[in-house]
Amino acid sequence: MNESITLKSTSLNSAIADDIVLRLNENTRLIFRPLVVNNPNYPAECVKGHFIYQRKLKATEWEDTKTISLTNLKAGDGISFELKSKELFTLIKHLAPLYKIHKAHGVLFGEHEFILTSQNLANVLKQIMSQPSNIYSLLNNYGEKLLVDNFKWLAKNAGNPEIVSKILGMDVSELNEIDSLIGVARIRNALDLWEKESSNADEDFWQRCFCERPWILCHATSFPVIFIKGKAYVGGKSIDNLNGNVIDFLYKNKLTENSVLIEIKTPATHLLNKKYRNNSYSISEELSGGINQLLSYRDSLMKESANLLQKSQEDLKVYYPRCILLIGNFSKEIDSEEKRFSFESFRGELKNVEVITFDELFARIDHITNIIENKMD
């Protein structure tokens, strides 16, 4: 089996995997091209694909052969397709990890590599131990999934120190040190992303960003929360099944299980409008509209919670849902005392919606990282 599997998203609900070579001759080969998909009706049935014959063009290039449509077969015609026992075994062996990857992560946006062998895990961890700064290059080259997934696998065996010792040749104290390094590096990568994309006005980009890193939005609250779902339906459809309310992110309080609704805009979304009078500024349409949107979602969820929760497998409560609006960039836009007063006075008077700016959110994360790294002044 390959030491790794690469998945590259083709949409928000599908990702193509590496071709599986089943039969290889000098100038032709038979492959299976897997596609991992989100199947809402049958989640376990998450892999499909195509058998493809290919011809060699150059030393390392293969071309798909012309396809035959089965719909063009005449009465009495048919096609027999045989897989030898070794080929079928190869196919099953390579497809099995795809089901496990989807069960753990669903379809991830972008390109991700998943390491399959414990030997690779040992090598990666030893690289980190030899030089802690290696973790940043590993994360940049392969993404945080490489390390996080391996640690999830390792956690299943960590209860037996002898197993860990034999696999990695490390003691538990060394593993704890690596775990801390990975946690900090993961946060630093998110901060690097913010520094690079702080002017990005694409709401879909931020939706994908937080779907892939739901832990970031956990820092938008003052209490521990658990990520439930992105783009969650919270009711509100009319009699003709139209105009349903879909919140960007649904979390719940880890202790009370009370629901938390988080709506996001972008860092480029304006917080204030033009100067009104007496050195005060009016609130932007985007900010006031986002607040009303959140309140509408909360009202819809509270009214339809009995029906919605009955169909859900989540242990979620709708006592008095907390609402958070992530919007704008305080540091870039609020450049005067008058603007600061207008913005803070407005959000300070809000009762049911907490307004947080993007730079405030990432500043919280940076603050926590500094505490971990013992860099506080």
N, C-alpha and C positions, 0 to 999 in steps of 0.2 A: 504494500500500500504506500502511496505517496506520504511523505512526512508532513505535508500540509495540504489544505484545501483553500482555494481562493474563490470567494463569492463576490460578484460585481453586480450591483443593482441595475435592473433594466427599467424599473418603475418603483413606486412606493410599496408595491405588493409582490414584487418578483425579483429574483436575482439568479444570474446564470453562474453555473459552477464549472470547474475544469472539465474538459472532455475526458471521458474514460475510454482508453484504448482497449478494445476487446480482441481484435485480430489484426496482426501486422504482417504484411508481406513486403517485398522489395519495393513495389510501386503502388500498392493499394493497402487500405486498412479500413477496419470497421470500428466506429466509435459510438458511444452513447453520450449525448449532450444533455446533462441534467439542468432542470430549471426548478429552483426552490420558490414556492408560492405561498401566500397567505390564503388559506381556504376557510372562510368564515363558517361555512356549513359543516365541514368535516376537517377540523384543524389538524388531525393526525395525518390526513392525506395531503401532504405538503410538497411532494416531489413528483414532477412529471418530466418528460423529455422526448428526444428523438434519436432513433438509430440512423446513422448516416454512413454511407460508403464514401470514401475519399480517395483521390488519386494524387500521387506526388507530382508537384510542379518542379521544385528545386530540392536541394539537399534537406532543407528544414521547412518547406512550405507544402501544405496540403490543400487541395481544392475539393469542395463537396461535388459529388457526381449528380447528374440530372435526376430529379425525383420523378416517380411514377405515381399518378393519382389513382387510388383504388376505386374511385367512383367511375373510372373509365373502363373498368373490367366488364367483359361481356359474360352472358350467362354461360356457366360451365367453366369459366376461367377462374384461376385462383393463384395465390402466391404463398409458397412455403418458405418460411424463414427459420433456420435452425441455429441455435446457439449450442456450442459444445459445452460439456460440463465445466471445463476450466473457464470458459468465457462467462458462463452464467455465474460461477462462483466469484469471478473478478467483479462483475457488475454488482452483485449483492454486497460484496465487501466494501466497495467504494460508495454505494448509496447509503449504507447504514449510518455513517457519520453525518450525512446531510439531515437526516431526520432528527438526530440529537442536537445538531446546531440550531435547527429551526425551533425545536421545542424550548431551547434555552434562550434564544435571542429573537426569534421571528425573522423577518426580512429587514436587514440593516441597509441604510442608504450609503452609497459609495462602495469602495472596494475594501474588503477585509480578508486577511489571511488567518486561518485557524491551524494551529499546530496540533498534530495528532499523536506524536510519540513522546514518551517520557524522557528519552535521551535528549531530545531537543530542549525540553524543559530544563533538564539539568545543565545543559550548555548555556542556555540563556541566563539562568540564575547565577552560574559561576562567572559569567561575564560581568554581571552586576556587582558581585562580591569583589571581583578583582579591581574594578574601577566604578564607583557609584554613578559617575557621570554618564556611563554607558547606557543607563536606563533611558535617558532623554533621546539618544539616537535610536534606540530600539523602538521607542514609542513613536517617534517620527517616521521611521521606516515601515513599521508594521501596524501601527495603531495600538491603542490601549487594549484591544481585545486579545492580542497575543498573550499579554501577561495576565490580564484579568481572568481569561478563560482557563489558562493553565493553573492559576491559583485556585479556581473553583474545583478543578479536577483534583488538585493536590489536597484541598481541604477534606475531601472524602477519605483520604488516607492518613491525614495528619493525626488521627486518633491513635495511630500505632507508630511510635517513634522509630521502631526498627525498620518498618517499610520505607519511611521517609529517608532514613539514613542509608539504606541499601540503594534506593533509587537515585538519590542526589549526592550522597557522600557528604552531607552537611548535618549539623546538629540543629536542634529546635531554635536556639538563640539566633543563629545565623538566618534562619527562615523568617523569624520575627523582624529582624533588621531589614530584610529584603521587602517584606510586606509594607513596612513603613515607608521605604524609599519609593515603592510603586504608588502608594497613596499620595505622597507629595508630588511625584512626577505627573500623576494623572491630573491633579489640580493645576499644576504649573502649565500643563498643556492647554487646559481650558482658559487660563489667563492669557496665554500666548494667542489663542484663538480670538479672545476679546480684543486684544491690542491690535490684531490684524484686521478684524472685521467690525470695529466699533462704529464705522460709518455705513455699514451695510443696511440698505433700506428694503431688502427682500424679506417679507414676512415668512415665506415658505422656507427660506434658508434657516431662520431662527427656529421655526417649527421642527425642522429636521435636526438641527443642532441639539435642542433640548430633548427630543425623542431619543436620540442616541446617548445623551448624557442627562437623564432625568434627575440625577443627584444634584445638579446645579440649582434647579428650582427649589430643592428642599431648603436652600439657604434663604429663600424669600419669606419664610415663616419664622416665627419666634418659638416654635415648638416642633418636636420631631414628627415628620410626615413620611408616608409611604406612597410611591408613585402607583397609580391605578391604571390610567389610560390616557393616551393622547387622542385628540379629536373625539371626545366622548359625547354621546347623545344624551341630552338632559331633558327631552320632551319638547312639547310646543308645536307638534304637527297639527295642521288643520284637518277638517273632516275629509278633505281630498288628499291627505297624506303629504302635504307640502309644507315648506317653511319650518322644518325642524330646527331646534336649537342645538348646536354642537360647540361645546366648550373646548378651548385649545388643549387644556390639561386638567385632569381630575386626579387629585391626591386625597389622602385621608390622614387624619391625626392618628399617629401610631398608637397612642394610649386610649383615646376616647372613640376612635373610628369615625368621628364626625367628618363629613366631606369638606374638601377645600377646592374651590374653583379658581383656576389661574388662567387669565386671558393675556395674551401677549400681542404687542404691536412691534415696533422696531426702534432701535436707538435713534433713528433719524426722524421719528414721529415728533411733531412739535408739542410742547407742553403748554405754551402760552400763545396768546394772540397779540394784537397790537396794544399799545398803551391806551388805557380807558380814560381815566381822569385822576387828578390828585396823586400822580406818580404810582398809580396802580395799573396792573395789567389784567386783561380778561383771559379766561381759560380757553385753550384751543378747542375747536370742534372735535378733534380726534380724542382728546382727553375726556371731555364731557360725554362724547358718544360712547367711548369705551366703558365708562362707568355705568351708563344706562344699559348698555349691552350686557354687562355682567349682572346687574340687578335683574334684568329680564330672564337671564339664564337661571339665576338663583330662584326666582319666583316659579319658573317652570319646573325646576327640579323638586321644589317643595310640594307643589300641587300634584305632581305625577309620581312622586317617590314610591308610593306603595306598589304601583304597577311596574315601574322600572326596576326596583330592587327585587321584586318577585322573579323577574326574568334574569337577574344577574347572579353570578356565582361569587361575587365579592362580598365580604363582610363590611358593608358600608352603611353608615348612619346618616340621616338627614335631619339632625336636630335643628341647627341654625348654621347653615353652610357659611364658611369663611370665604371671602372673595378678595382676590389679589389681582391687580392690574399692573403688568410690567410694560413700561412705556418710556421712551425718550432717553435723553442723555443730559443729566443735570449739569455736569461740568462744562459741556459745550454750549448749552443754551442759556443757562441762568448766569449771566455775566454782570449783574448789577444788584445792588442792595434792594432796589424796588422790585425787581423780578423775583429775587429770593423771598422777599416778604409776601408777594402775591401768591407764589406757588406754595410755600409752606403754610400760609394762612388757609388756603383753600383745602389742601389735603388734610390739614390738622383738624378741620371741622367735619370731615367725612366720617360717617358712623358705620356704614356697612361695607365699604370697599377700602382696602389699603392700596395706596398707589406707591409703587417702587420703580425707580429708574434703573436702566440697564447698568450704568456705571456704579450705582449703589450696590446692586446685587453682586457684581464682580469684586467690588471693594470689600464686601463681607467675606468673600471667599479668600481674597488676598490676606485679609486680617487673620483669618483662621490659620492659613498656611504659615504666616510669620510666627504665630504662636507655636505651631508644631516644630518649626525650624529654630525656635528660640532666638528670634531676631527682633523681638519687641524692644522698643526704646525704654 
